[in-house]
Structure formats: structure tokens, C-alpha cells
């Protein structure tokens, strides 16, 4: 059967339309709160338009990249619309990275401009970037610019104008943002999001989390992380209110929840723990929904959040899937389960969201024709979780080889191992990739190992993730010293922190005489994990 050609009246999908519509329908609705600043959608759109024109006046051309090293600020929210409105591609950088890592991302992406908080730009010092022509300091929430040789954000904005720009795009498959993820190697990979994918992922998240016109969303999830799970676009799509939070602390979260009537937020399980254990914690007398991902929340924290009268939405995804791809959607009969039984059921990763395809769990070896083979849906046979569809990345920026590898068999390979339950719900158990998830952030064990073994006293090393009450997981290093060398654990950790981001450094270093290895010399990390995790059947809890 021949399908009819698409109508010439079709409109390419783009999340830019969400802000355009919000201004059309709700121009005077409170759009964003950042400290003492409170802007309507009309005012946010005006800032977006002025910054987009300023970027063009600064020489930005279609498809060029603009990097942001910023906390959850009004400027970061504006960037999610202004950069693509100018025809550019947003590169939101993890604020916890070391200077050399920031430099690599800017250079690899070919960023033309770098915007950032003054305190985050200061450590970059005298780094020389390959393509960044201007470094721009964004305003702090309270106080003055830190200054120095950097250009101020208001100086860049002065280059712009209020001239209207089209909110439409010519190609919905054009890249709207690049998000860098560590993966399993020391070099980050640039995950490309398209306008179409961001549009659909935003709608999927809005529906899954229950966003609406009355949504008051607290930004505890970093906007740099998968573009805040597409939250800057999703909350705007329903004309909700963005409540910016630049640093996640228990007292500040509860203060804003109470004073700003917050009813929606998101975060990794460590955010849930911080919220539940804060001295200001109290049972809610009105609805509050929290979406959590990054690693499976434990039944213990699920119960603790439930005891506060907070509704929890458990989602699962990766940077390569625009953030959440699946949801542990309550099914018929779950309301009859006991609290403990429900908590265990809710810790699963669930089923594909409405705008996603279904989740599959497949065996390591494909069929003779190259197709992927599903595991038995018995909750026992383990395989790799794979995904595909509109909310899976376009590919890795300038890395066709790893892109092809990731899409072997026509599905994106997550590297996560799990089982398929008889009811069709997926549950994660372990990782095929050596990635540690600590506080919702990916840490490459290879990258940490390279930093440890660069110490002159260390001969060999293996790094694994071990349980941590606060962060879910933290790296632990098993180090073999060179003959005749001596060094303290503290010295090794300090050395690592001098080379990579501090949060990636091992929590502890155990010195051993030798590492368990196969006959070919490969380290048996499974033996180290078995010893560290004991009888636990779940090896993911970050």
C-alpha cells in the first residue's frame, strides 16, 4: 500500500511553539520566579526574543552551538528558547565538572559562546578554548556580577532588539540541543536532541507527571541534565510556573514548597532522601507530586515520601532518551496492595511512556537474521533493556561509529540489565556498562581508574560502585601499589580530585596485593562487586 504524501500544510514540530502559545493565551500568567524576580510569560518571551537577537548580532549562525554552564536560573530557562530561536544549538554543561572537562565539551561541540555563573566560570582560569570567542557571565540571584575580563550578560542583551522572530523551524529533525554524557569511556559523548524529539518528550513528561495550568514546578532537577528532562519546555507547554532553585538543600526546598505553593518537582533518589530527612519536613496538606529517576528508588524511600503525603512518579530513561522514557504506571489492582507490596512494585521501571515505544529486554545474542530476541517474561531471565522511537536521540555528535554501535539491531542499547515481569513491567538489576550513578549523575569507572592510576605510586586499579546511604552509590577504588611505594588513602583521593570533578572521586581506596583477573588479564569486577554488595540482588541504587 502506498501512503499519501504529507500535506504541505504540515507544521514542523518544535518546543518553541510552547512559549509562543503561552504568550498568545496566557501573556500575564506568572511564568518564572528566581529569587526576587517574578516574570510573566509576556516578559519571559521578551527576554527570549532579545537574547536570540543578541546572539545573532554576536555572529551566531544557523546550527552553531552556544554553551551554558549555569545553575537553575532564569537565564538558563530563557536559553532553552532563545538559543534555538536564534537558530543555534544549546549545549548545557554539568556544573559539577572539572575545568578540563568543560573545556573538552566546549571544544568538541565547537561552541561559539560560553555563558555561565561567575562562580562556575572562575575555575576555568586561563583555559584556552578552540572555538569559544566570548565568555559571558550571567547575573547572580542576589548581588553583583563577579566581573573580571568576562563580558556581562546585560552587555550581551544590549546587543539585541525587540524585533519579532519566527517561532517556526524549517526542519523538525534539526538539532536543538547537545547533552554530554560520560558513558563507559573517559571522553564524553554528545547526545543530539531534535526539535521533534524535544517536542514529543516534553508532551510525554507533561502527561506522565500531570502538568497543567496550575503547575508550580520547583527546579530541583538540574536544567543541564537532559535539558531538565525537557522540563523547561514541558512546564511552559501548559503555561505553568517555573520556580528556580540554584542549590538543592532541604531547608530551601521546604521553604519554597510552602511559600510558593509548589505542587510539582523532580529529582534523583538522593533529592528524595534530602527532602524526607530535612528538619523542616512535614506532611503535606495539599497535593505535591515528585517524579524520580536516575536509579531505582528503594522501597524505603518510597514509603518515606508516601508518609509525607507526597505522590511519587517513578520514571526511567537515559540522556540518550531525552530523560524519562518509561514510567512505573500504577496498574489495576495495585490499590489493593499493602504499603510494603506497593513500594516494591513502584520501584520497577515499568512501561514505555505515551510518546515512547515499548520497552524491550533482549538476550545478548541476536537471532541468525540479526534481529533481537526477547527474554522470557518471567521476572528471572536477565537481558539488556533496549528502546527506539521518537524520544530516542538522533545520534552522538560527530561520532558515527559509537552511534552505529548504540543502535545495533535497530534499537538503542541502554547498557542496563534487567528482567521483564509477566505483567509487562521492566525492572533493572545491574549494568552492562561500567557506569556508577551517584546522586543521579553518571560516573565512568574507566575515567576514575585513569585518574587513580595516574598517581605515581599506583600500579593497577579497579573501580566499582558501592552502596552509599546518601548518594545511592559512590565509587570505590581497589589499588595495587608499585613495589616499594607507599601512599595514603587521603593522598590518592586528593590526587584524583585534582584531575577530575570531585564528585567522581572514590569515597574510599582499598590497597590490595593483586586484583582478581581472568586468564586474559581482564579484571573480574564481578568478584569485587559481589564482595561489596553482599547478598543484595539489586546492583543499581544511585
HUPE-V552819 format. One record per pair of residues at least 4 apart in sequence whose C-alpha atoms are under 6 Angstrom apart, sorted by sequence separation. I is the first residue (numbers start at 1). J is the second residue. D is the distance in Angstrom with one decimal. If there is no record, write none. Layout:
I/J/D, I/J/D
This chain:
17/21/6.0, 22/26/5.2, 23/27/4.3, 33/37/5.7, 39/43/5.7, 56/60/4.8, 78/82/5.9, 79/83/5.5, 81/85/6.0, 84/88/4.8, 97/101/6.0, 104/108/5.8, 105/109/5.9, 106/110/5.9, 197/201/5.9, 198/202/5.9, 205/209/5.9, 206/210/5.8, 211/215/5.7, 223/227/5.0, 231/235/5.7, 236/240/5.8, 255/259/6.0, 256/260/5.2, 257/261/5.4, 267/271/5.6, 273/277/6.0, 274/278/6.0, 306/310/5.3, 317/321/6.0, 319/323/5.3, 337/341/5.7, 338/342/6.0, 342/346/6.0, 352/356/5.5, 366/370/5.4, 367/371/5.3, 388/392/5.8, 407/411/5.0, 421/425/5.4, 437/441/5.3, 445/449/6.0, 468/472/4.8, 517/521/5.4, 518/522/5.2, 526/530/6.0, 529/533/5.8, 530/534/5.6, 33/38/4.6, 55/60/5.6, 83/88/5.1, 84/89/5.8, 106/111/5.3, 206/211/4.9, 223/228/3.9, 235/240/5.2, 257/262/4.5, 305/310/5.7, 318/323/5.1, 337/342/5.6, 352/357/5.8, 366/371/5.5, 407/412/4.5, 420/425/5.9, 437/442/4.7, 453/458/5.3, 467/472/5.9, 468/473/4.8, 497/502/4.8, 517/522/5.2, 32/38/5.8, 139/145/5.8, 182/188/4.3, 222/228/5.6, 317/323/5.1, 352/358/4.6, 366/372/4.7, 406/412/5.5, 420/426/4.7, 436/442/5.8, 467/473/4.7, 517/523/4.2, 32/39/5.3, 83/90/6.0, 181/188/5.2, 317/324/4.3, 352/359/5.6, 366/373/5.8, 396/403/5.6, 406/413/5.4, 419/426/5.8, 436/443/5.0, 466/473/5.3, 516/523/5.7, 517/524/5.1, 31/39/5.7, 180/188/5.7, 181/189/5.4, 316/324/5.0, 317/325/4.8, 395/403/5.4, 419/427/5.5, 435/443/5.6, 465/473/5.6, 466/474/5.6, 497/505/5.9, 516/524/5.4, 30/39/6.0, 31/40/4.8, 180/189/5.3, 315/324/5.6, 316/325/5.8, 418/427/5.3, 435/444/4.9, 465/474/5.4, 496/505/5.9, 30/40/4.4, 31/41/5.0, 180/190/4.4, 316/326/5.2, 363/373/5.7, 418/428/4.1, 435/445/6.0, 465/475/4.6, 29/40/5.3, 179/190/5.5, 180/191/5.9, 315/326/5.5, 362/373/5.3, 417/428/5.8, 418/429/4.9, 434/445/5.9, 464/475/5.6, 28/40/5.2, 29/41/6.0, 178/190/5.6, 179/191/5.0, 315/327/4.2, 362/374/4.2, 363/375/5.8, 417/429/5.8, 464/476/5.6, 178/191/5.3, 314/327/5.8, 361/374/5.7, 362/375/5.3, 417/430/5.0, 463/476/5.5, 27/41/5.1, 136/150/5.8, 178/192/4.7, 314/328/5.5, 361/375/6.0, 417/431/5.2, 463/477/4.4, 27/42/4.8, 135/150/5.8, 136/151/4.8, 137/152/5.0, 138/153/5.0, 416/431/4.4, 462/477/5.7, 136/152/5.6, 137/153/5.6, 177/193/5.3, 415/431/6.0, 416/432/5.6, 462/478/5.3, 136/153/5.9, 176/193/5.8, 415/432/4.8, 461/478/5.5, 23/41/5.6, 175/193/5.5, 176/194/5.1, 415/433/5.3, 445/463/5.6, 461/479/4.4, 23/42/5.5, 112/131/5.7, 113/132/5.1, 118/137/5.5, 175/194/4.3, 176/195/5.4, 460/479/5.8, 111/131/6.0, 112/132/4.5, 113/133/5.9, 115/135/5.9, 117/137/5.7, 174/194/5.4, 363/383/4.9, 460/480/5.0, 489/509/5.6, 110/131/5.5, 111/132/5.6, 112/133/5.8, 113/134/5.2, 114/135/4.8, 115/136/4.6, 116/137/5.3, 117/138/5.2, 173/194/5.2, 289/310/5.9, 291/312/5.9, 328/349/5.3, 362/383/5.0, 459/480/5.5, 115/137/5.9, 116/138/5.6, 288/310/5.3, 289/311/4.7, 290/312/5.1, 291/313/4.5, 292/314/5.1, 293/315/5.3, 328/350/3.9, 361/383/5.4, 362/384/5.3, 459/481/5.1, 65/88/5.6, 107/130/5.4, 172/195/5.1, 173/196/6.0, 289/312/5.8, 291/314/5.8, 293/316/5.5, 327/350/5.1, 361/384/5.2, 388/411/5.1, 458/481/4.4, 459/482/4.9, 64/88/5.0, 65/89/4.6, 66/90/5.2, 67/91/4.5, 68/92/4.9, 69/93/5.1, 172/196/5.0, 216/240/6.0, 219/243/6.0, 250/274/5.6, 264/288/5.8, 266/290/5.1, 268/292/5.3, 327/351/5.6, 361/385/4.4, 387/411/5.5, 388/412/5.8, 457/481/5.7, 458/482/5.6, 62/87/4.6, 63/88/4.9, 64/89/5.9, 65/90/5.9, 66/91/5.9, 67/92/5.8, 68/93/6.0, 99/124/5.2, 213/238/5.3, 215/240/4.8, 216/241/4.7, 217/242/5.2, 218/243/4.7, 219/244/5.2, 250/275/5.3, 263/288/4.3, 264/289/5.0, 265/290/4.9, 266/291/4.5, 267/292/5.1, 268/293/5.2, 283/308/4.2, 284/309/5.3, 326/351/5.1, 360/385/5.6, 386/411/5.9, 387/412/5.1, 457/482/5.6, 62/88/5.5, 63/89/5.9, 69/95/5.9, 212/238/5.2, 213/239/5.5, 217/243/5.7, 219/245/5.4, 264/290/5.9, 266/292/5.7, 268/294/5.3, 283/309/5.6, 326/352/4.1, 327/353/6.0, 360/386/5.4, 386/412/5.3, 213/240/5.1, 325/352/5.9, 326/353/4.8, 386/413/4.7, 118/146/5.8, 202/230/5.4, 206/234/5.6, 250/278/5.1, 269/297/5.4, 325/353/5.9, 359/387/5.7, 386/414/5.7, 457/485/5.6, 385/414/5.8, 436/465/5.4, 48/78/5.5, 52/82/4.7, 476/506/4.9, 51/82/5.9, 385/416/5.8, 475/506/4.5, 476/507/5.8, 478/509/5.9, 480/511/5.9, 202/234/4.5, 357/389/5.7, 384/416/5.6, 439/471/4.7, 475/507/5.9, 476/508/5.3, 477/509/4.7, 478/510/4.9, 479/511/4.9, 480/512/5.4, 52/85/6.0, 316/349/5.7, 384/417/4.5, 438/471/5.3, 478/511/5.8, 479/512/6.0, 480/513/5.8, 48/82/4.7, 52/86/4.6, 383/417/5.4, 438/472/5.9, 383/418/5.7, 438/473/5.0, 382/418/5.3, 438/474/5.8, 382/419/4.9, 371/409/5.8, 381/419/6.0, 379/419/5.2, 302/343/5.9, 379/420/5.2, 379/421/4.2, 377/420/4.7, 378/421/5.2, 67/111/5.9, 299/343/4.9, 377/421/5.1, 378/422/5.4, 452/496/5.8, 66/111/5.2, 221/266/5.6, 299/344/5.5, 377/422/5.0, 451/496/5.4, 65/111/4.5, 66/112/5.8, 68/114/5.8, 70/116/4.9, 216/262/4.9, 221/267/4.9, 65/112/6.0, 66/113/5.2, 67/114/4.7, 68/115/4.7, 69/116/4.4, 70/117/5.4, 216/263/5.6, 217/264/4.7, 218/265/5.0, 68/116/5.5, 217/265/5.4, 297/347/5.9, 296/347/5.8, 472/541/4.9, 473/542/4.9, 321/391/5.5, 472/542/3.7, 321/392/4.3, 320/392/5.9, 321/393/5.8, 320/393/5.1, 351/425/5.5, 350/425/4.4, 350/426/5.0, 349/426/5.5, 349/427/5.3, 348/427/4.7, 91/177/5.8, 89/176/5.0, 90/177/4.5, 91/178/5.1, 89/177/4.9, 84/176/6.0, 226/319/5.4, 229/323/4.7, 226/322/5.7, 226/323/5.5, 54/157/5.7, 439/542/5.7, 438/542/4.7, 54/159/4.9, 437/542/4.7, 35/141/5.9, 51/157/5.6, 54/160/3.7, 53/160/4.7, 53/161/5.9, 429/538/4.9, 430/539/5.0, 50/160/4.9, 429/539/5.7, 430/540/5.8, 50/161/5.1, 50/162/5.5, 94/224/5.7, 93/224/5.7, 92/224/4.8, 294/440/4.4, 16/167/5.8, 72/223/6.0, 204/355/5.3, 13/172/5.4, 12/172/5.0, 270/439/5.3, 73/244/5.7, 72/244/5.6, 268/440/5.0, 72/245/5.7, 72/246/4.9, 71/246/5.2, 14/195/4.6, 14/196/5.7, 13/196/5.0, 15/199/4.7, 14/199/5.4, 201/391/5.8, 197/390/5.5, 197/391/5.1, 193/393/5.5, 192/393/5.7, 270/471/5.5, 192/394/5.4, 192/395/5.6, 191/396/4.8, 190/396/5.2, 190/397/5.0, 32/241/5.5, 31/241/4.6, 32/242/4.5, 33/243/4.9, 34/244/5.1, 32/243/5.9, 33/244/6.0, 22/239/5.6, 15/233/6.0, 18/237/4.5, 296/541/5.5, 295/541/5.3, 295/542/5.0, 184/434/5.9, 184/444/5.4, 185/446/6.0, 186/447/4.4, 98/500/5.4, 98/501/4.5, 97/501/4.9
